[in-house]
Amino acid sequence: MAALDSLSLFTGLGLSEHKARETLKNTALSAQLREAATQAQQTLGSTIDKATGTLLYGLASRLRDPRRLSFLVSYVANKKIHTELQLSAALEYVRSHPLDPINTEDFEQECGVGVMVTPEQIEEAVEAAINRHRPQLLEERYRFNMGLLMGEARAVLKWADGKMIKHEVDMQVLHLLGPKTETDLEKKPKVSKARPEEKDRRTTKDMMENGEAANQALSLMEQLRGEALKFHKPGTDPVPTRTQWNPAHRTCQSHQFQLWLCQGQRWDLFSAL
């Protein structure tokens, strides 16, 4: 009997029968939602409109501190908190202020309690956002990121209802651009990107080429260093005079030094180029 009463209570909040039955399977959630609905009925009577019921369900499912349930339900039931955005701000406030007592004035300011946003304000904010992006909007038409317009309007009207802002954006964009054409319905061409395997292949190839170049450079230096080790140390043999040079001497030049070969003996005369 109690389950049937709870099912009727939950569907009275606007929940579908399926969702109401799923809620009943969660003992903690169903108990908190039942308490929230019962308290709200003390203010609103037995009938609770769907918008308020949705907020009560969101409150019961997201509130982590049951001590704050009555406090928040009173704001929802009295329509002081009437949007999802305000409810999210209220839940965040009680989460970050766990100690009693709650500063009511600060709470209401942080949650936008008493702030009324008129349709005219939403219209003006959306119109201003569209005017800022009119050239790009006319060029890109419906491929333009409409979320940018909604975000700018939201920045001006923090507590405005998101659905109302979206509706106003859709209406004003339609008035500016007209209905969508076949071109607007075409999918935006994707920019071709290199496949990961091709990128990896190129990277591996570059590494191999760079490695080979480094090995070649290292090999050349090692060869030169090896040849230099075969020479006599400076000062151990006298430097030959001009008359001692064999006319048939050979010269081996590199970028860093010259090797002079004299009468079958190698002398380590180095001269920078």
Secondary structure, DSSP 8 states (H G I E B T S, - for coil): -HHHHHHHHHHTTT--HHHHHHHHHSHHHHHHHHHHHHHHHHHH-S---HHHHHHHHHHHHH---GGGHHHHHHHHHTTSS-SHHHHHHHHHHHHH--SSS--HHHHHHHTTTT----HHHHHHHHHHHHHHTHHHHHHHGGGS-HHHHHHHHHHH-TTS-HHHHHHHHHHHHHHHH-S--HHHHS---------HHHHHHHHHHHHHHHHHHHHHHHHHHHHHHHHHHTS--TTSS----GGGS-TT--EEE-SS-EEEEETTEEE------
